[in-house]
Amino acid sequence: MSDQEYSGGFQDLIVWKEARFFRETISAICKTLPKEEQFRLVDQLRRASRSITANIAEGYGRYHYQ
């Protein structure tokens, strides 16, 4: 099967699936942190974990021609 016949998206990439699992894990950890960390550490962790999947999706779209 050539790349042109493959109809899957970035959601099928193993690295994207692992990054999504990582994001969910970070979210669960953030819920256990003290309230005083809610606006500093928790916000930064959540934004960083979201950017992983966003960067993978952006990179996939940039270099994958449909």
C-alpha beads as a LAMMPS data file, in Angstrom:
LAMMPS data file: protein, C-alpha beads

66 atoms
65 bonds

1 atom types
1 bond types

-500.0 500.0 xlo xhi
-500.0 500.0 ylo yhi
-500.0 500.0 zlo zhi

Masses

1 110.0

Atoms # bond

1 1 1 0.000 0.000 0.000
2 1 1 1.514 3.333 -1.012
3 1 1 1.300 6.570 0.971
4 1 1 -1.243 7.913 -1.487
5 1 1 -3.619 5.008 -0.793
6 1 1 -3.368 5.341 2.988
7 1 1 -6.364 7.248 4.299
8 1 1 -5.467 7.305 8.018
9 1 1 -4.701 10.529 9.779
10 1 1 -2.335 11.557 12.516
11 1 1 -4.706 9.903 15.022
12 1 1 -3.439 6.537 13.749
13 1 1 0.173 7.326 14.612
14 1 1 1.517 5.401 17.590
15 1 1 3.391 8.452 18.847
16 1 1 0.166 10.510 18.846
17 1 1 -1.659 7.786 20.777
18 1 1 1.163 7.661 23.343
19 1 1 1.154 11.459 23.644
20 1 1 -2.590 11.420 24.229
21 1 1 -2.177 8.805 26.972
22 1 1 0.584 10.981 28.471
23 1 1 -1.751 13.984 28.391
24 1 1 -4.457 12.039 30.216
25 1 1 -1.920 10.869 32.810
26 1 1 -0.713 14.425 33.398
27 1 1 -4.303 15.566 33.822
28 1 1 -4.897 12.892 36.460
29 1 1 -1.714 13.878 38.304
30 1 1 -2.707 17.538 38.228
31 1 1 -5.932 16.715 40.058
32 1 1 -3.899 15.387 42.984
33 1 1 -1.732 18.483 43.405
34 1 1 -2.457 21.032 46.141
35 1 1 -4.767 23.971 45.439
36 1 1 -1.942 26.505 45.673
37 1 1 -0.375 24.936 42.578
38 1 1 -3.533 25.255 40.475
39 1 1 -2.566 28.507 38.765
40 1 1 1.139 27.901 38.234
41 1 1 2.360 24.354 37.956
42 1 1 -0.927 22.742 36.926
43 1 1 -1.575 25.283 34.183
44 1 1 1.932 24.894 32.806
45 1 1 1.779 21.080 32.877
46 1 1 -1.566 20.978 31.108
47 1 1 -0.530 23.421 28.400
48 1 1 2.735 21.566 27.796
49 1 1 1.037 18.174 27.559
50 1 1 -1.562 19.538 25.131
51 1 1 1.120 21.046 22.939
52 1 1 2.673 17.611 22.344
53 1 1 -0.377 16.275 20.511
54 1 1 -0.934 19.617 18.784
55 1 1 2.636 19.693 17.475
56 1 1 2.368 16.138 16.159
57 1 1 -0.863 17.002 14.342
58 1 1 0.629 20.185 12.923
59 1 1 3.764 18.414 11.745
60 1 1 1.743 15.631 10.162
61 1 1 -0.351 18.108 8.207
62 1 1 2.699 20.024 7.078
63 1 1 4.525 17.054 5.561
64 1 1 1.673 14.810 4.477
65 1 1 0.222 15.585 1.087
66 1 1 -3.249 14.275 0.383

Bonds

1 1 1 2
2 1 2 3
3 1 3 4
4 1 4 5
5 1 5 6
6 1 6 7
7 1 7 8
8 1 8 9
9 1 9 10
10 1 10 11
11 1 11 12
12 1 12 13
13 1 13 14
14 1 14 15
15 1 15 16
16 1 16 17
17 1 17 18
18 1 18 19
19 1 19 20
20 1 20 21
21 1 21 22
22 1 22 23
23 1 23 24
24 1 24 25
25 1 25 26
26 1 26 27
27 1 27 28
28 1 28 29
29 1 29 30
30 1 30 31
31 1 31 32
32 1 32 33
33 1 33 34
34 1 34 35
35 1 35 36
36 1 36 37
37 1 37 38
38 1 38 39
39 1 39 40
40 1 40 41
41 1 41 42
42 1 42 43
43 1 43 44
44 1 44 45
45 1 45 46
46 1 46 47
47 1 47 48
48 1 48 49
49 1 49 50
50 1 50 51
51 1 51 52
52 1 52 53
53 1 53 54
54 1 54 55
55 1 55 56
56 1 56 57
57 1 57 58
58 1 58 59
59 1 59 60
60 1 60 61
61 1 61 62
62 1 62 63
63 1 63 64
64 1 64 65
65 1 65 66
